[in-house]
Amino acid sequence: MIEQLQKDSLELLKQLIAIQSFSKEEDKTADRIEQFLQERNIPIKRKLNNVWAYNKHFDTSKPTVLLNSHHDTVKPNSGYTRDPYAPDIAEDKLYGLGSNDAGGCLVSLIATFLYFYEQEGLNYNLCLATTAEEEISGNDGLERVLPDLGELEFAIVGEPTQMNLAIAERGLLVLDCTATGKAGHAAREEGDNAIYKALKDIEWFRSYKFSKVSEVFGPLKMTVTIINAGSQHNVVPATCTFTVDVRVTDAYTNEEVLKIIRSHVDCDVKPRSVRLKPSSIDKNHPLVQSGIALGRTTYGSPTTSDQALLSIPSLKVGPGDSARSHMADEYIYVNEIAEGIELYIAMLKPVIAG
């Protein structure tokens, strides 16, 4: 059965690569995934470009595990030497846009869902969610359908990790800060220079050390990345704006970090969003321990994924290599997909099948 699932998964991935599916334009790949599941007599649900399904013997008295990955892609960069929509195989590499990020993970999780789909007596239900807009952290992807999926116990988020276990992921806060002074003539003792006021706060962002340090990531990181002020050389600026990139660890929530920042700086601080939260799963969780028993290593992921939208324990793991994501001539090894399916099933089996 696993051999057939591997064969079908490779063929599905080739078909998905051949379909353009930029974020917000994933309707055709959603159609193909929907068709693929319906061909196997699996009832599906769909909202916008998100498709999801549940195992055949779903039992409302049991907790549910989410299997999630995305089918949108970034746009191909100018460095491509191959057709990004041609799913060619050469030297065991399947080339094509989205092959590695996150097509290999997506089809491997679909295969894993199919493996368990008809099994009776599972300890958990399974919810397979293939979602949109991950690459742009959009509102119409996983976030849109989470309320429809029902109560979830924990999740596997499919992203390329070489099948190692990302047990934590940094959150992200982008802060737009405004220091306000008073305009005046630079030649006279007039005005209140907003740049000087901003410098004090910028120095705080540069030097402040948060008291709690993540065991996985170490200290939280804040970086001032943009600054703008002034209109002409002889006018004291009344405002100075700057942007701060904050990579939040699992030691804090985004809201806690924002509260601490506002208590220390004088400038006005407006977050663009608090949606992209830090996430983690206990290293002693049965799913993680199952992965460790299979020889997989644990680490903290510096990149952001749909995991940031989940408020339940979640493990980011999948075939492929994050270093290949968004690269020209993107590829995934064919054997990585086969291995991904085997490892997903082997990790889940002792947890959900007992």
ABEGO torsion letter per residue (X at the ends): XAAAAAAAAAAAAAAAAABBBBBGAAAAAAAAAAAAAAAAGBBBBBBEABBBBBBAABBAABBBBBBBBBABBBBBBAABABBAABBBBBGGBBBEBGAAOAAAAAAAAAAAAAAAAABBGBABBBBBBBBBGAAAGBAABAAAAAAAAEBBABBBBBBBAGGBBBABBBBBBBBBBBBBBBBBBAABBBEBBAAAAAAAAAAAAAABBBABBBAAAEBBBBBBABBBBEABAABBBABBBBBBBBBBBAABBAAAAAAAAAAABABBBBBABAABBBBBBBAABAAAAAAAAAGBBBBBBABBBAAAABABBBBBBEBEBAAABGBBGBBBBAAAAAAAAAAAAAAAAAAAAX
